[in-house]
Amino acid sequence: MENCRLIFGEADEMPALIIDKFNDYFVLQTMALGIDRWKPAIVNALNEIFQPKGIYERNDVPVRELEGLEQKKGFLSEPFDTNIIINENGLKFHVDIVGGQKTGYFLDQQDNRRAIQHNVKGADVLEAFCYTGTFSCHAGYYGANSVLGLDISEHAVNTARRNAELNGLQDICKFQAVNAFDQLKQWTREERKFDVVILDPPAFTKSRENIQKAITGYKEINLRGMKLLKPGASWLRPAAPTWWIPLCSSKRSIWPLKTPGRSSARLPSRHRRKTIPSSGISRTPPT
């Protein structure tokens, strides 16, 4: 595959190891001491098997400090231009390997981005927490009437606009640099409505200690999103909000908010390897 998550940690029986492939370039994370000691061997294996044009490490993650490792990022090969363009589902996207979130791009969501084609044709779509607009651009590509993406980061929104222009979607996909939490609340008061609302909020907690606060936060943002839906519209949440919240708790933070006949909700697979949403459009609350 041209672009893929080659190694996805525990899902591939290699805990704390992430390797993403972007064209002929690789980005890796070794987030625990045990796997970090294997980093030279991993780099050698990548060079031997793939002969890549470059390898970069994005180990600028706080979790490494729990095992006495420093945060760092840098080249594990000869330097190369880390601003690249990738192809995904018939679209092109800018990827900033050095400055982007995580490894530079959420490759683990590419199947979910393709899956929205069944929901967005002819629709007015809102994507909150859009980052660089990849779901928004897919919505435009799959026939949405209009798409509006929101993100608090001006840099991310500028990249989203560049991605729309790169694919000739600038007239369909618009982006605003705003606080999505506040904007959704304001639009609820104004009774603004959309055919499809896509929510992909950041993790509200990084530890077990704050799970209940995180669940409360997800309930609130989900409620705000669902209040913006037209009757019979679709509400999509493409990614599990945080690893620390069990799926049953994640579902229960949503189902009490549902209004019968109001909307359909798509939930993610609990295990996000390849992230094919196994649950489809769910209609029965968990027991």
C-alpha positions in Angstrom: 0.0 0.0 0.0 1.2 3.5 -0.8 0.1 4.9 2.6 -0.8 2.8 5.6 -0.2 2.2 9.3 2.3 -0.5 9.0 2.6 -1.3 12.7 -0.2 -0.4 15.2 1.2 -1.3 18.6 -0.6 -3.9 20.6 -2.9 -4.7 17.7 0.1 -6.1 15.9 1.6 -7.6 19.0 4.3 -4.9 19.2 3.4 -2.8 22.2 4.2 0.9 22.1 5.4 0.8 18.5 3.8 2.9 15.7 5.1 2.9 12.2 3.3 4.9 9.5 4.2 4.7 5.8 3.8 7.8 3.7 4.7 7.1 0.1 8.4 6.1 0.4 8.8 7.7 3.8 8.4 6.2 7.2 7.5 7.8 10.6 7.9 5.8 13.8 7.2 6.1 17.5 8.8 4.0 20.2 6.9 4.9 23.3 8.2 2.5 25.9 11.7 1.5 27.0 11.5 -2.1 25.9 10.6 -1.2 22.2 12.9 1.8 22.2 15.9 -0.5 22.7 15.0 -2.2 19.5 14.8 1.0 17.5 18.2 0.5 15.6 17.1 -3.0 14.6 13.7 -1.7 13.5 15.3 1.0 11.4 17.6 -1.6 9.8 14.7 -3.8 9.0 12.8 -1.0 7.3 15.8 -0.1 5.2 16.4 -3.7 4.2 12.7 -4.5 3.4 11.5 -1.2 1.9 14.6 0.8 0.8 12.8 4.0 1.9 13.7 7.5 0.9 13.7 8.5 4.5 12.8 7.6 8.1 11.8 10.1 10.8 11.0 9.6 14.5 8.2 11.4 16.3 9.0 10.5 19.8 7.9 13.9 21.1 5.3 12.3 23.3 5.1 12.7 27.1 4.3 9.0 27.8 8.0 8.2 27.1 9.0 10.1 30.2 7.1 7.5 32.4 10.0 5.1 31.6 12.8 7.6 31.8 13.0 8.3 28.1 13.4 11.8 26.7 11.0 13.3 24.2 12.7 13.9 20.9 12.1 13.9 17.1 14.5 13.8 14.2 15.8 12.0 11.2 16.8 8.4 11.4 18.1 8.6 7.8 19.5 11.2 5.6 17.5 14.4 5.9 14.6 14.9 3.5 11.7 17.3 2.8 9.2 16.5 5.5 6.3 18.4 3.9 4.9 15.8 1.5 1.7 15.1 -0.4 -0.1 11.7 -0.2 -2.9 10.1 -2.1 -5.9 8.7 -0.2 -9.2 7.5 -1.6 -8.8 9.5 -4.8 -7.8 12.7 -3.0 -4.5 14.4 -2.2 -3.5 15.7 1.2 -0.6 17.8 2.6 1.3 16.0 5.4 3.7 17.8 7.7 5.7 15.0 9.2 7.6 17.3 11.7 4.9 19.7 12.8 1.7 17.7 12.4 -0.1 15.8 15.2 1.1 12.4 16.2 3.1 11.1 13.2 1.9 14.0 11.0 -1.4 12.5 9.8 -4.1 10.2 11.1 -3.6 7.3 8.7 -5.6 5.0 11.0 -8.7 6.8 10.0 -8.5 6.4 6.2 -11.2 3.6 6.1 -13.6 5.7 8.2 -13.0 8.7 5.8 -14.0 6.5 2.9 -17.0 5.1 4.7 -18.8 8.5 5.0 -19.6 8.3 1.2 -22.8 6.5 2.2 -24.0 9.5 4.3 -23.0 12.7 2.7 -24.2 12.9 -0.9 -26.3 16.0 -1.4 -26.0 16.9 2.3 -25.0 20.0 4.2 -22.2 18.7 6.4 -20.6 20.1 9.5 -17.2 18.7 10.8 -16.2 19.9 14.2 -12.6 19.5 15.3 -11.7 19.1 11.7 -7.9 19.4 12.1 -6.6 19.5 8.5 -10.0 18.9 6.9 -9.6 15.3 5.7 -13.1 14.2 6.6 -14.4 17.5 5.1 -12.6 17.0 1.9 -13.9 13.5 1.6 -17.4 14.7 2.2 -17.0 17.2 -0.6 -15.5 14.6 -2.9 -18.4 12.2 -2.2 -21.0 14.7 -3.3 -21.9 16.9 -0.3 -23.8 20.0 -1.1 -21.7 22.1 1.3 -19.1 21.3 4.0 -18.1 23.5 7.0 -15.1 22.5 9.1 -14.3 24.0 12.5 -11.0 23.8 14.4 -9.4 26.0 17.0 -6.0 25.9 15.3 -5.4 28.6 12.7 -2.5 26.6 11.3 -4.7 23.5 11.0 -7.5 25.4 9.3 -5.0 27.0 6.8 -3.8 23.5 6.0 -7.4 22.3 5.6 -8.0 25.2 3.1 -4.9 24.1 1.2 -6.1 20.5 1.1 -9.5 21.7 -0.3 -7.7 23.7 -3.0 -5.4 20.8 -3.8 -8.5 18.8 -4.7 -10.5 21.5 -6.3 -13.0 21.6 -3.5 -12.5 25.1 -2.2 -16.0 26.2 -3.3 -17.7 23.4 -1.4 -15.5 23.0 1.7 -15.1 26.0 3.9 -13.2 26.2 7.2 -13.3 28.5 10.3 -10.7 28.8 13.0 -13.0 28.9 16.1 -13.6 27.2 19.4 -15.9 24.3 18.3 -17.4 23.9 21.8 -18.5 27.5 21.8 -19.6 27.6 18.2 -21.8 24.5 18.5 -23.4 26.0 21.6 -24.1 29.3 19.8 -25.6 27.5 16.7 -27.8 25.5 19.0 -29.3 28.7 20.4 -29.7 30.0 16.8 -31.3 26.6 15.8 -28.9 26.2 12.9 -29.2 22.7 11.3 -27.2 20.3 9.2 -27.9 17.0 7.4 -24.7 15.4 8.7 -22.6 16.3 11.7 -19.1 14.7 12.2 -17.6 15.0 15.6 -14.0 14.0 16.3 -13.1 15.7 19.5 -9.6 15.5 21.1 -9.1 13.1 24.1 -10.5 14.7 27.2 -8.3 12.6 29.5 -5.0 10.8 29.3 -5.4 8.8 32.5 -8.0 6.7 34.4 -8.2 9.3 37.2 -10.3 11.7 35.1 -12.6 9.2 33.3 -15.8 10.5 34.8 -15.1 14.1 33.9 -14.2 13.0 30.4 -17.5 11.1 30.0 -19.3 14.2 31.1 -17.4 16.2 28.5 -18.3 13.8 25.7 -21.9 13.8 26.7 -22.0 17.5 26.4 -20.2 17.8 23.1 -22.3 14.9 21.7 -25.5 16.6 22.8 -24.5 19.9 21.2 -23.7 18.1 17.9 -27.0 16.2 17.9 -29.0 19.3 18.5 -27.7 20.7 15.2 -29.2 17.8 13.2 -32.2 18.0 10.9 -34.8 15.3 11.6 -33.6 12.0 10.2 -30.1 13.3 9.7 -26.8 11.4 10.3 -24.4 12.0 13.2 -21.0 10.4 12.8 -18.3 10.0 15.4 -15.4 8.4 13.5 -12.9 7.8 16.3 -13.1 6.4 19.8 -12.6 9.4 22.1 -9.9 8.0 24.4 -8.3 4.6 25.1 -9.1 4.9 28.8 -12.8 5.0 28.4 -14.3 1.5 27.8 -16.6 1.1 24.9 -19.6 0.4 27.1 -19.1 3.8 28.9 -18.5 5.5 25.5 -21.8 4.2 24.2 -23.7 5.1 27.4 -22.4 8.6 27.1 -24.3 8.8 23.8 -27.5 6.7 23.9 -29.2 8.7 26.6 -29.0 11.7 24.3 -30.8 10.1 21.4 -34.2 11.3 20.3 -36.2 8.5 18.5 -36.6 9.3 14.8 -34.2 12.3 15.2 -30.9 10.8 13.9 -28.8 7.8 13.4 -25.4 7.4 15.0 -22.4 5.6 13.7 -20.0 4.4 16.4 -16.4 3.2 15.9 -15.0 -0.2 16.3 -13.5 -0.7 19.7 -10.2 -1.9 18.3 -9.2 0.8 15.8 -6.7 -1.4 13.8 -7.7 -0.6 10.1 -10.6 1.3 11.8 -13.4 -0.3 9.8 -16.5 0.7 11.8 -17.8 -2.8 12.6 -20.9 -1.5 14.4 -22.4 0.2 11.4 -25.3 2.5 12.1 -26.3 1.5 15.6 -30.0 1.5 16.7 -30.1 -0.5 19.9 -28.8 0.9 23.2 -26.3 -1.3 25.0 -27.5 -3.4 27.8 
